[in-house]
Amino acid sequence: MPDTLPFDPTFLPYPSVRYPICASRGMVNASSPQAAAAGLEALRRGGNAVDAAVALAAALTVVEPTANGIGGDAFALVWIEKEKKLYGLNASGWAPERLTLEAARKAVAGDKMPTHGWLPVMVPGAPAAWAALSGRFGRLSMEKALAPAIGYAREGYPVSPCLAQMWKRAADRFQTSLKDEAYAEWFRTFLPEGKAPECGEMVRLRNHANTLEEIAATRAETFYRGGLTDKILADSQAFGGFFTQGDFAQYQPEWVEPATLLYKGYTVCEIPPNGQGIVALMALNILKNFEFEEKESALTFHRQWEAMKLAFADGKHYITDQKDMVLPWERLLDPAYGAARAAEINDLAALPSPGQPIGSGTVYLCTADGEGNMVSYIQSNYMGFGSGIVVRGTGIALQNRGHDFSLNAQDANCIAPRKKSYHTIIPGFLMKEGEAVGPFGVMGGYMQPQGHVQVVMNLVDFGLNPQQALDAPRWQWMKEREFAVEAGFSPAILKQLQKKGHRVSISADSPLFGRGQIIWKMANGTLMGATEGRTDSSIACY
């Protein structure tokens, strides 16, 4: 057999047709077929939706390292059917205690936090998220839940088409820009042959396997108060990082009350700040003041786009660590404020500025079991592989979440010790009249709240089935009056939007528009799942 494929697995000349998938006993949706299989294995071994989510999340650090890692962050929304309650988990990390604004300014060359290196690395929260979810709601031991991930890492897995594409993009960029010795372990771990693996090629990540075994055996204690902590601190000290033992030992993920918004009969749920989930809610709080007669119209897109810009203007101005926000985040979702912002939308594209509310910001997966429990979970290294830092001998690729911190003392999101930055990763969840409808999410940096708004409106306003709600061509606000739209966008509508002052470009770069998953629970308990056609997504169910 030839070593190279006689075709390009990423060449898609024809639109494909996909239907929602139905199941009754369990469903797991992920951006990787192997990860989805890991979640299904957890269910079949007697676990619940939470165990499946933990198994999936750990597996994704191995089988999709281009978007997340053991050194990433995580958020989760967990529906427990017997309690009829939705729980929120914020497992984003904080800045080192020694990383003051003055110290950060001295360490950077310009006036912005860097993208790579140790400086933008915050304490990772993902391993703590796995332990917290498993300990509170899971049925399986962490050893059982993480077993598939460990198996993939040690025995290997074949690289899928989109994964190969993203790996090569990162390799090309890192080989050009990351020359310092601090990045050498990244190359040893992810480019051992000097190049990115190709589609169908087997990958083994043995250091990942050993590290995941340690995490499973200690319920993540080794990562924050043990041997893995020591290895992280040793590399931080060797390469100019700011971490101390206390930064890890004192870190705990936070159980939080979800942020919610009533939108046309449905309750849309997100994680509250420091996450950008309320940006999606703020946009919907504006949009609920309009009636939308048709999806494919210039007026619909214009209102969506203007609402999205207004929401981002407020989000970037106000959102940061809750303890440092200048106003309670709930005020940003006041119905009267949403109506006031809606009244600012006229017939032309605007350059919005933050408003003043009246007083009084990756991999996504979702799971469901036959008992009605469901999980909406997101995990990220932020920008692809993250900081470019891999802790020597561990496979721990560290996120670069601190890149979003400001170095301007007047900004709400200015860096400070033990502060959490504005965070882009957001899981979503839909409810109706106190009952769970199901989890949904669209991963991809600042695309995420925009994807959430589009998915919710596709489902609620336009009556699309879950798969079509994901498949519909998407748009993304880039900056100022600039929007990118996917191929398939109506040329006639595009011209109408340009007349309104929008600068619109068509992009064939599918990853730009995010990657989503949905599970919708029917009244009889049947699970209807949808998965993303823009990547290597898969649903495993029974």
URTAFEN-V100890 format. One record per run of one state. SS is the DSSP state (helix for helix, strand for strand, loop for the rest). FROM is the first residue (numbers start at 1). LEN is the number of residues. If there is no record, write none. Layout:
{{SS	FROM	LEN} {SS	FROM	LEN}}
This chain:
{{loop	1	20} {strand	21	3} {loop	24	2} {strand	26	5} {loop	31	2} {helix	33	12} {loop	45	4} {helix	49	15} {loop	64	7} {strand	71	1} {loop	72	1} {strand	73	8} {helix	81	3} {loop	84	1} {strand	85	7} {loop	92	9} {helix	101	7} {loop	108	18} {helix	126	12} {loop	138	4} {helix	142	14} {loop	156	1} {strand	157	2} {loop	159	2} {helix	161	17} {loop	178	3} {helix	181	10} {loop	191	11} {strand	202	2} {loop	204	2} {helix	206	13} {loop	219	2} {helix	221	5} {loop	226	1} {helix	227	12} {loop	239	6} {helix	245	5} {loop	250	4} {strand	254	3} {loop	257	2} {strand	259	5} {loop	264	2} {strand	266	5} {loop	271	4} {strand	275	1} {loop	276	1} {helix	277	11} {loop	288	10} {helix	298	21} {loop	319	3} {helix	322	3} {loop	325	4} {helix	329	5} {loop	334	1} {helix	335	9} {loop	344	19} {strand	363	7} {loop	370	4} {strand	374	7} {loop	381	9} {strand	390	2} {loop	392	4} {strand	396	3} {loop	399	2} {helix	401	4} {loop	405	1} {strand	406	1} {loop	407	7} {strand	414	1} {loop	415	8} {strand	423	1} {loop	424	4} {strand	428	5} {loop	433	2} {strand	435	9} {loop	444	3} {helix	447	14} {loop	461	5} {helix	466	6} {loop	472	3} {strand	475	5} {loop	480	2} {strand	482	5} {loop	487	4} {helix	491	9} {loop	500	3} {strand	503	5} {loop	508	2} {helix	510	4} {loop	514	1} {strand	515	7} {loop	522	5} {strand	527	5} {loop	532	6} {strand	538	4} {loop	542	1}}
